[in-house]
Amino acid sequence: MSGERFINFESNLPDDSQEDSSHNVISPAGKNIADRIAKLLAGNEVQVTPVQKHSFYGWSFIAEYRRVRFYCLLQAPGKWLLLIRPKLNFFDRLLFRKAQMETDSLFHLLLDKMRAESQFTNVQVGRQGV
């Protein structure tokens, strides 16, 4: 098991995508959403890197929680999809059970915070491709 977690949701934050005159994507939608999610996580034992563009289709950041680092990727295949994947080094893999506990803990912390925000609706535990 990879430890990946997914959250599907909708958002009423405005579309912030940018296109050039030929309708090529310069900046994908969701930066404002990714920034909001990162801010929800920041604090309470969680350190978050600045949000960065991920290829042509999404936004990513790293969250560190109880000494476990998580790669967070936001993309929109219809509904918004947030992927949360632990970045495990050799020692983390030796202590896999601890990493799993921290993954579950961070995931549920974020779910609770997103469900409490009016900008996010239909927040559900998801799976890839949903």
N, C-alpha and C positions, 0 to 999 in steps of 0.2 A: 504494500500500500504506500502510495506516494505522500499521503498526508495533505493533499490538496483539498481545499474547501471552496465552495462557490456560493455566491449570493446573487440572486436575480431580483431586480427591483425596477421601479419606474421612478422618474424624478420630474418635478415641475420647474426645475432650474432652467433658465433660457439656453437655447442652442448657441454654443459659442464657437462652432466650427468656422473655418475660414477657407475660402477657395480663391484661386486666381481667376483671371478673365476667361480661361479655357475650362473652367469648372474642375480643375485638378485640386485635390485636397492639399492645402498648405498646413492646416492645423485641424486635426480631427475634433469632433464634438467631445465634450466631457471633461475638459480641463477644470472647469468650475466645480463639477461633481467630484472629481478626484481630489481637488483641493479641500472640499468640504469633508470628505471621508477622512483624509489625512488629519485634518484639524480635530475631527471627532476622536480619533485615536490618540493624538498627541497628549502627553501628560499621563498621570496614573500608571506609572511604570512603563510607558510606551514612548520610545523615541522614533521620530519619523523623518526621513530624508525629504528634500523638496521633490515635488511631482515633476516628472520628466515625460516628454513625448515618447511613446513606444511605437516605432515604425510609423505607418500611415493610418493606423486604425485605433490607437488607444493611448492610455496614460498609465504610468507606473510610478511606484515609490517603494521604498524599503521601510518596514516597521520592525523595530527591535523591542522584544517583550521578554523580560526575565532571561536575558542572555541568549534568546533564540531569535534569529533574524528571519523575516518573512518578506517574500516578494509579493507585491500586490499589483495586479494588472486590471485596469478597467477598460472594457470594450462594449460596444453596443450592436449585438446582432438582432435587433428588434427591441426586446427589453434590455436594460443594462445588465451586464454580467461582470461581477467582480471576482477575480481569481485570487485566492490567498494560498501561497505555497511556502512551506518552511524551507529555508536555505540551510541545509545541514552540512556541517563540516565533518571530518572524521570522528572527532570526539562526540559531536552531537549524535552521530549514528550509533556510537557505542551506548549512549544513553537515550536510545530511541523512545523509550517509554516516557521519559521526562519531556522530550520534544513533542510527543503526541499530546500529553497533558497540557502543555503550554499552547499548542495549536488549538486545541478545543477551547481553552480558556479565552484566548484572544478572539477566536471566531465568535463565541457567544457574547463577549463584551461588545464587539462591533455590531452584531445583530441587534442587541438590545438598544444600542445608541442610535442605529439607523431607524429602528422602528419607532423611536421616540421623536424623531425629526419630522416636521411637516413637509419638508422638501422631498422626502422619500416615501413612496407608497408601494403597496404590494411587495414588501420585503420578504423574501422567501429563501429558505435553504434550497440551493439549486444544484444542478449538475451541468457539466459542459454540454453545450449544444442545445440547451433548453431556451 
